[in-house]
Amino acid sequence: MDMKAHMGSFAAALKDKDVWVMHVVPEDGPNTLKLIYDRGLIGSIHSWCEAYSTYPRTYDLLHAWTVFSDLEKKECSAEDLLLEMDRILRPTGFIIIRDKQSSG
């Protein structure tokens, strides 16, 4: 899962692998979901201040690019997001977190 999809680039980087990527477009960012669909990919719009509607233990890999710094701006809980990530990630799964340094 690409937790902050832009144009489906994460899936494009994995195109030679036998995987599918769920692209999650932030509800308060640019709506690039049509572009993702036009590329033949799947996705949804979501706010990570809320739980994601999926079965538990669905994903093998979560890619979180600046998701935590976005939460700080919204005053949402990073702890709640980590719990949600744990809920949707399989026990042997991985998380890739890329973010900015905290300004505080």
VMD Tcl script that draws the C-alpha trace (Angstrom):
set ca {
  {0.00 0.00 0.00}
  {1.21 3.45 -0.89}
  {-0.24 5.49 1.98}
  {0.22 8.83 0.22}
  {0.00 8.15 -3.47}
  {0.64 10.89 -5.96}
  {0.52 9.51 -9.49}
  {1.06 5.80 -8.95}
  {4.84 5.99 -9.09}
  {5.29 3.46 -6.29}
  {3.48 0.82 -8.35}
  {5.43 1.85 -11.44}
  {8.66 1.20 -9.54}
  {7.41 -2.30 -8.73}
  {5.97 -3.10 -12.17}
  {8.36 -6.01 -12.76}
  {7.31 -7.67 -9.50}
  {4.31 -9.94 -9.05}
  {2.51 -7.52 -6.71}
  {-0.41 -5.12 -6.71}
  {-0.37 -1.76 -4.98}
  {-3.30 0.01 -3.34}
  {-2.83 3.75 -3.80}
  {-4.30 5.95 -1.10}
  {-4.67 9.60 -2.08}
  {-4.96 12.07 0.83}
  {-8.40 13.63 1.02}
  {-6.94 17.08 1.63}
  {-4.35 16.97 -1.15}
  {-4.55 17.11 -4.92}
  {-7.02 14.53 -6.19}
  {-4.86 12.43 -8.48}
  {-7.09 9.37 -8.23}
  {-8.33 9.78 -11.82}
  {-4.73 9.76 -13.04}
  {-4.07 6.60 -11.03}
  {-7.17 4.97 -12.53}
  {-6.15 6.11 -16.03}
  {-2.85 4.26 -15.54}
  {-4.83 1.07 -14.86}
  {-4.07 1.09 -11.14}
  {-6.33 0.87 -8.10}
  {-6.75 3.40 -5.34}
  {-8.93 5.28 -2.90}
  {-9.17 8.61 -1.11}
  {-8.65 8.59 2.64}
  {-7.71 10.61 5.72}
  {-5.21 8.84 7.97}
  {-6.83 10.54 10.97}
  {-9.41 7.76 10.63}
  {-9.24 3.98 10.37}
  {-8.85 2.55 6.87}
  {-11.68 0.32 5.72}
  {-9.98 -3.01 5.05}
  {-9.67 -6.45 6.53}
  {-7.01 -6.73 9.24}
  {-3.65 -8.13 8.19}
  {-4.19 -7.40 4.50}
  {-0.95 -5.75 3.39}
  {2.63 -7.03 3.17}
  {4.20 -3.60 2.76}
  {3.20 -0.07 3.72}
  {4.95 2.91 2.15}
  {4.43 6.06 4.23}
  {5.92 9.13 2.57}
  {5.44 12.31 4.68}
  {2.31 10.81 6.24}
  {3.43 11.57 9.79}
  {4.33 15.21 9.12}
  {0.91 15.64 7.51}
  {-0.67 14.28 10.69}
  {1.15 16.89 12.77}
  {-0.45 19.65 10.69}
  {-3.90 18.17 11.33}
  {-3.20 17.53 15.01}
  {-3.95 13.84 14.59}
  {-2.30 11.16 16.67}
  {0.83 9.47 15.32}
  {0.28 6.72 17.88}
  {-3.17 6.02 16.46}
  {-1.70 5.85 12.97}
  {0.96 3.38 14.13}
  {-1.76 1.21 15.67}
  {-3.73 1.37 12.42}
  {-0.62 0.43 10.44}
  {-0.12 -2.53 12.76}
  {-3.75 -3.56 12.25}
  {-3.62 -3.64 8.44}
  {-0.07 -5.02 8.13}
  {0.55 -8.76 8.05}
  {2.70 -10.13 10.91}
  {5.71 -10.59 8.61}
  {5.13 -7.30 6.79}
  {7.33 -4.25 6.37}
  {6.85 -0.50 6.70}
  {8.88 2.06 4.78}
  {8.66 5.46 6.46}
  {10.08 8.52 4.73}
  {9.38 11.87 6.31}
  {10.67 15.33 7.11}
  {12.44 16.22 10.31}
  {10.19 17.59 13.01}
  {10.25 21.37 13.32}
  {9.64 21.19 17.06}
}
mol new
graphics top color blue
foreach p $ca { graphics top sphere $p radius 0.5 }
foreach p [lrange $ca 0 end-1] q [lrange $ca 1 end] { graphics top cylinder $p $q radius 0.2 }
display resetview
